[in-house]
């Protein structure tokens, strides 16, 4: 077996690993790096037999349609991931066209991906040319998986994105009890832990109370998939005050059609049935007078209906702009958070109150150490992080095992 690291090396985004077994070529993820724009795609790979997307986020699945220019691989993942991929990939095509970028693939290529997709339940093995592959729940978002690979008595685990602690939307990762030889792990937060989730929830609610008690508006930019639904569960007691706008509506409906991937599907259905779903521009113009809490895409202020609302509250000094997701460097959201100035195709000041809350669905530093301690690997490969080299060195010093952070294009023979 040979692994080639095509992306996600010493950076966050563009995850892509090529596994070659004899004459078979298998991809573990094939994503894009969205920031800075234009989006960066991994090296073109031809003659691919199978792709295993670990989940639907574009940094893990956003380049899969490009493969269909050169081959027709089978796409194997969980059922809800297939549905979410279709939503996000079609939107990605629209965004590329709207921003004047040359689309690397078309809507027709997305349809090819979906037609080539096969759903695989968690914990059910599939055998490809003498190699066993198993998808296990990774606890990141609904449908996310880590991949267990077994061949010739050797066991490899590729985490994709992983979280051990449960969230309101999903349970934490279900780890294999078998000893692992090679662990390929994300280390997005290898240098920091997240604050206690319940304390962050309490802090958010306190800020919301202060704001709406003054008759002002709370605007929450949110990622469409998983984060918006997590927030609906966190803010269930505020549901009569909430409006949801943007692609979060479609994503929520997909998740509700797949309740087995949710921790509390009945509760989410109840909350979502009680909030206002904004359907068009006419409703959007009236919503701020009727619903003081708006959850809207996009989460980093790159576009979407969130900008309509932000323009209307930006000079209302007691209104609240509440960031609940990481703001990548170079995004308008990062600029607003650090400087109070929105910078994109337009530039303007944001003078309302701005707060940041940590609702990350990635493992924090101590969770990553727990992952290593429970799986007991002989080799750890650190990817998907801005400080992969430092984390790998710390793993070596802490556990006395080999760890490294590959460069893009580097190979590992197993």
DAGICOR-V923542 format. One record per pair of residues at least 12 apart in sequence whose C-alpha atoms are under 6 Angstrom apart, sorted by the first residue. I is the first residue (numbers start at 0). J is the second residue. If there is no record, write none. Layout:
i->[I & I]
j->[J & J]
//
This chain:
i->[0 & 0 & 0 & 1 & 1 & 1 & 1 & 1 & 2 & 2 & 2 & 2 & 3 & 3 & 3 & 3 & 4 & 4 & 4 & 4 & 5 & 5 & 6 & 7 & 7 & 8 & 8 & 8 & 9 & 9 & 9 & 10 & 10 & 10 & 11 & 11 & 12 & 12 & 13 & 13 & 13 & 13 & 14 & 14 & 14 & 14 & 15 & 15 & 24 & 24 & 25 & 25 & 25 & 26 & 27 & 27 & 28 & 28 & 28 & 28 & 29 & 29 & 29 & 29 & 30 & 30 & 30 & 30 & 30 & 30 & 31 & 31 & 31 & 32 & 35 & 45 & 46 & 47 & 48 & 49 & 49 & 49 & 50 & 51 & 51 & 52 & 53 & 53 & 53 & 54 & 54 & 55 & 55 & 55 & 64 & 64 & 65 & 73 & 74 & 74 & 75 & 75 & 75 & 76 & 76 & 77 & 77 & 77 & 77 & 78 & 79 & 80 & 121 & 121 & 122 & 122 & 130 & 130 & 131 & 131 & 132 & 132 & 133 & 133 & 134 & 136 & 136 & 137 & 137 & 138 & 138 & 138 & 138 & 138 & 139 & 139 & 139 & 140 & 141 & 145 & 145 & 145 & 154 & 154 & 155 & 155 & 155 & 156 & 157 & 158 & 161 & 161 & 162 & 162 & 168 & 168 & 168 & 169 & 169 & 178 & 179 & 179 & 180 & 180 & 181 & 181 & 181 & 182 & 183 & 183 & 184 & 185 & 185 & 186 & 186 & 187 & 187 & 188 & 188 & 189 & 189 & 190 & 191 & 192 & 192 & 193 & 215 & 216 & 216 & 216 & 217 & 217 & 218 & 218 & 219 & 219 & 220 & 220 & 220 & 220 & 221 & 221 & 221 & 221 & 222 & 222 & 222 & 223 & 223 & 224 & 235 & 238 & 239 & 240 & 240 & 240 & 241 & 241 & 241 & 241 & 242 & 242 & 242 & 242 & 243 & 243 & 243 & 243 & 244 & 244 & 245 & 245 & 299 & 299 & 300 & 300 & 313 & 313 & 313 & 314 & 314 & 315 & 316 & 316 & 317 & 318 & 319 & 319 & 319 & 320 & 321 & 321 & 322 & 323 & 323 & 323 & 377 & 378 & 378 & 379 & 380 & 380 & 380 & 381 & 387 & 388 & 391]
j->[19 & 20 & 413 & 18 & 19 & 411 & 412 & 413 & 17 & 18 & 410 & 411 & 16 & 17 & 409 & 410 & 16 & 407 & 408 & 409 & 407 & 408 & 407 & 382 & 383 & 382 & 406 & 407 & 384 & 385 & 387 & 383 & 384 & 385 & 383 & 384 & 32 & 58 & 30 & 31 & 32 & 58 & 28 & 29 & 30 & 59 & 28 & 29 & 47 & 48 & 48 & 49 & 50 & 50 & 50 & 51 & 51 & 52 & 59 & 60 & 59 & 60 & 62 & 63 & 57 & 58 & 59 & 60 & 61 & 62 & 58 & 61 & 62 & 58 & 329 & 69 & 70 & 72 & 72 & 72 & 73 & 74 & 74 & 75 & 76 & 76 & 143 & 144 & 159 & 80 & 143 & 80 & 83 & 84 & 108 & 109 & 104 & 115 & 115 & 116 & 116 & 117 & 118 & 118 & 119 & 118 & 119 & 120 & 142 & 118 & 142 & 142 & 134 & 135 & 134 & 135 & 149 & 150 & 148 & 149 & 147 & 148 & 146 & 147 & 146 & 172 & 173 & 161 & 172 & 161 & 162 & 170 & 171 & 172 & 161 & 162 & 360 & 225 & 260 & 157 & 158 & 159 & 179 & 180 & 180 & 181 & 182 & 182 & 183 & 184 & 361 & 362 & 361 & 362 & 229 & 261 & 262 & 261 & 262 & 374 & 374 & 376 & 376 & 377 & 376 & 378 & 379 & 379 & 379 & 380 & 381 & 382 & 383 & 383 & 384 & 383 & 384 & 363 & 364 & 364 & 390 & 364 & 364 & 363 & 364 & 363 & 318 & 291 & 292 & 318 & 292 & 319 & 293 & 320 & 294 & 321 & 295 & 296 & 297 & 298 & 295 & 296 & 297 & 298 & 296 & 297 & 298 & 246 & 247 & 250 & 270 & 274 & 274 & 290 & 291 & 292 & 274 & 290 & 292 & 293 & 274 & 275 & 276 & 293 & 276 & 293 & 294 & 295 & 277 & 295 & 295 & 296 & 326 & 332 & 331 & 332 & 349 & 350 & 351 & 350 & 351 & 351 & 350 & 351 & 351 & 351 & 351 & 352 & 353 & 353 & 354 & 355 & 355 & 356 & 357 & 358 & 400 & 401 & 402 & 402 & 402 & 403 & 404 & 404 & 404 & 404 & 403]
//
